[in-house]
Amino acid sequence: LVYILILLIYVAVIYYPNMIAMEVANEKSSRVMEILISSVSPVKHMFAKIAGIGTLGILQMAVFGAAGYLAIKTAGTELGGGMSDVFGFSDVKISTFLFAILFFLLGYFLYAVLAALLGSLVSRTEDVQQLMLPMMFLVIIASFIAFSGIAVPEATYVTVASYIPFFAPLVMFLRVGMLEIPLWEPLLSIALMLATIGVLGWIGARVYRGGVLMYGPSQSLKDIRKAIRLGENK
C-alpha cells in the first residue's frame, strides 16, 4: 500500500505542476495572458491557477481512491481472507491515509509554485520542458530515494532525505508508512515544507509578476532576476 501511495504522490507532483507550467506558457504564447492580467493581478492569477489545478488533482485522486476501494470490496470474496488481508490493507492505520493526503497536498503546492514561477519565464510551450528540467530532477531523485528506501526505510540516507523539503513528500511518507517513528519527526518535516512553500510563494509572486510580461526566447534560469526587476518596475 505504501508503494502504491508513493507512486500516486510521485505522479501527482510531476503531472499537475507540469500542467500549470504548460498552461501559463500557453496563455502567454496565445497572448491571452495580456487580457487576463488586465482584469486581475498576476499574483492572484498565479495562486488561482495553482488552487484550481490543485482542486482538480484532489478530485481525480478521490475518484481513483473510490474506484480502488470499490474494486477491493467487489473482489474481496474471490480470495481467501479477502483482498484486504492479501494486500495487508487490514493492518493499515488510518493515519497512513491521512499522511498520504497531507503529503500529496504539500508536495503539490511545493512544486506547483516552482512550476508557475518557471512557466512564467517562457513564451512558447516548446521551451517549458527544458526550463522544467531542474524541478524534474528533484522529483526523480526523491523517487529514487523513496523506492530504494522501501527495502531499508531505516537507512541513514532515507532519514536525512526525509527532512529535505523537496524530497520529504515521498521520503517522509515512506518512513511514516513503514516505520514506527515519533510524531515530532513528520511534524518537523511538514513545518520545513510549509516554510519552503512560503518562501517559494513569496519569490514566485515576485517572479511571476514580471515573468508574465516577458516575451521572446527564454531558456535560462538567469531570467529570474530579469523578471523580478520587470515586476518591480511594473
C-alpha positions in Angstrom: 0.0 0.0 0.0 2.8 2.4 0.8 4.4 1.7 -2.5 1.1 2.4 -4.3 0.6 5.7 -2.4 4.2 6.8 -3.0 3.7 6.1 -6.7 0.5 8.2 -6.7 2.2 11.1 -4.9 5.1 10.9 -7.4 2.8 11.0 -10.4 0.9 13.9 -8.9 3.9 16.1 -8.1 5.1 15.6 -11.7 1.8 15.8 -13.6 -0.1 18.7 -12.0 2.7 21.2 -11.6 3.8 20.5 -15.2 0.2 21.2 -16.2 0.4 24.6 -14.5 3.7 25.5 -16.3 2.2 24.4 -19.7 -1.0 26.4 -19.1 1.0 29.6 -18.2 3.2 29.2 -21.2 0.2 28.5 -23.5 -1.6 31.6 -22.2 1.5 33.7 -22.9 2.1 32.3 -26.4 -1.6 32.9 -27.4 -1.5 36.4 -25.8 -4.4 35.5 -23.6 -2.3 36.4 -20.6 -2.4 40.1 -21.6 -6.2 40.1 -21.3 -6.1 38.1 -18.1 -3.7 40.4 -16.2 -5.6 43.4 -17.3 -8.5 42.2 -15.2 -6.7 40.5 -12.3 -3.3 41.0 -10.8 -0.6 38.5 -11.9 -0.2 37.3 -8.3 -3.9 36.5 -7.9 -3.8 34.8 -11.3 -0.9 32.6 -10.2 -2.4 31.4 -7.0 -5.9 31.0 -8.5 -4.3 28.7 -11.2 -2.5 26.7 -8.5 -5.6 26.4 -6.4 -7.8 25.4 -9.5 -5.5 22.7 -10.8 -4.9 21.5 -7.2 -8.7 21.1 -6.8 -8.7 19.1 -10.0 -5.9 16.9 -8.6 -7.7 16.2 -5.4 -10.9 15.3 -7.2 -9.1 12.9 -9.6 -7.2 11.3 -6.7 -10.5 10.9 -4.8 -12.1 9.2 -7.9 -9.1 6.9 -8.1 -9.3 6.1 -4.4 -13.0 5.4 -4.6 -12.6 3.2 -7.6 -9.8 1.2 -5.9 -11.9 0.8 -2.7 -14.9 -0.4 -4.7 -12.7 -2.8 -6.7 -11.3 -4.3 -3.5 -14.7 -4.6 -1.9 -16.1 -6.2 -5.1 -13.3 -8.7 -5.4 -12.8 -9.3 -1.7 -14.8 -12.5 -1.6 -12.8 -14.1 -4.5 -9.7 -14.7 -2.5 -9.3 -16.5 0.8 -9.3 -14.0 3.6 -10.3 -11.2 1.3 -8.3 -8.7 -0.7 -7.7 -6.6 2.3 -5.8 -9.5 4.0 -3.9 -10.4 0.8 -2.5 -6.9 0.3 -2.2 -6.2 4.0 -4.8 -3.4 4.0 -6.4 -4.6 7.1 -3.3 -3.7 9.1 -3.0 -0.2 7.8 -3.6 2.6 10.2 -6.0 5.5 9.3 -3.1 7.9 10.0 -1.3 6.4 7.0 -4.0 7.6 4.6 -4.2 11.0 6.4 -0.5 11.5 6.0 -0.8 10.4 2.3 -3.3 13.1 1.7 -1.3 15.7 3.6 2.0 14.9 1.8 0.2 14.9 -1.5 -1.1 18.4 -0.9 2.2 19.7 0.5 4.2 18.1 -2.4 1.7 19.6 -4.9 1.9 23.1 -3.6 5.7 23.0 -3.2 6.2 22.0 -6.8 3.2 23.9 -8.2 4.6 27.3 -7.0 8.0 26.4 -8.5 6.3 25.3 -11.8 4.3 28.5 -12.0 7.5 30.5 -11.5 9.3 28.6 -14.3 6.3 28.6 -16.6 6.1 32.4 -16.4 9.6 32.8 -17.8 8.9 31.2 -21.2 6.8 32.4 -24.1 6.5 29.1 -26.0 5.2 25.8 -24.8 8.2 24.1 -26.6 10.6 25.7 -24.1 8.7 24.6 -21.0 10.2 21.2 -20.6 13.8 22.4 -20.9 13.3 25.0 -18.2 11.5 22.5 -16.0 14.4 20.0 -16.0 15.9 21.1 -12.7 12.5 20.6 -11.0 12.1 17.2 -12.7 15.5 16.1 -11.5 14.4 16.9 -7.9 11.3 14.8 -8.2 13.2 11.9 -9.9 15.9 11.9 -7.1 13.2 11.9 -4.5 11.5 8.9 -6.2 14.8 7.0 -6.4 15.4 7.6 -2.6 11.8 6.6 -1.8 11.6 3.5 -3.9 15.0 2.2 -2.9 14.2 3.0 0.7 11.2 0.7 0.8 13.6 -2.2 1.4 15.7 -0.3 4.0 13.4 2.5 5.4 15.7 2.9 8.5 18.8 3.8 6.4 20.6 7.0 7.2 20.3 8.5 3.7 16.5 7.9 3.9 16.3 9.6 7.3 18.3 12.6 6.1 16.4 13.0 2.8 13.1 12.9 4.7 13.9 16.4 6.2 14.8 17.9 2.8 11.6 19.8 1.7 11.8 18.8 -2.0 12.3 15.1 -1.1 10.0 15.0 2.0 6.6 14.4 0.3 7.8 11.0 -0.9 10.6 10.0 1.6 9.0 11.1 4.9 5.7 9.5 3.9 7.7 6.3 3.3 9.1 6.4 6.8 5.7 7.2 8.3 4.1 4.3 6.4 6.9 1.7 7.0 8.3 2.6 10.5 7.1 3.5 13.9 8.6 6.9 14.3 8.0 9.7 16.9 5.3 12.2 15.8 7.7 15.1 16.0 9.6 13.8 13.0 6.9 14.1 10.4 5.7 17.3 12.1 9.2 18.8 11.7 9.3 17.7 8.1 5.8 19.3 7.5 6.9 22.5 9.1 10.0 22.7 6.9 7.9 22.1 3.8 5.4 24.8 4.9 8.3 27.3 5.4 9.7 26.4 2.0 6.3 26.8 0.3 6.0 30.2 2.0 9.4 31.3 0.7 8.8 29.9 -2.8 5.4 31.6 -2.8 7.0 35.0 -2.0 9.7 34.6 -4.6 7.3 33.1 -7.1 4.9 36.0 -6.8 7.8 38.5 -7.5 9.0 36.5 -10.5 5.5 35.8 -11.9 4.6 39.5 -11.7 7.3 40.3 -14.2 7.6 37.0 -15.9 4.2 37.1 -17.5 5.2 40.3 -19.2 8.4 38.8 -20.7 8.3 37.6 -24.3 10.9 36.2 -26.6 13.2 33.2 -26.2 13.9 32.3 -22.6 15.7 29.1 -21.7 17.8 30.2 -18.7 17.2 30.5 -15.0 19.1 33.7 -15.2 15.9 35.3 -16.5 14.5 35.1 -12.9 16.5 38.2 -12.0 15.2 40.0 -15.1 11.6 39.0 -14.3 11.9 40.3 -10.7 13.3 43.7 -11.9 10.5 43.9 -14.5 7.9 43.2 -11.8 9.3 45.8 -9.5 9.1 48.5 -12.3 5.6 47.5 -13.3 
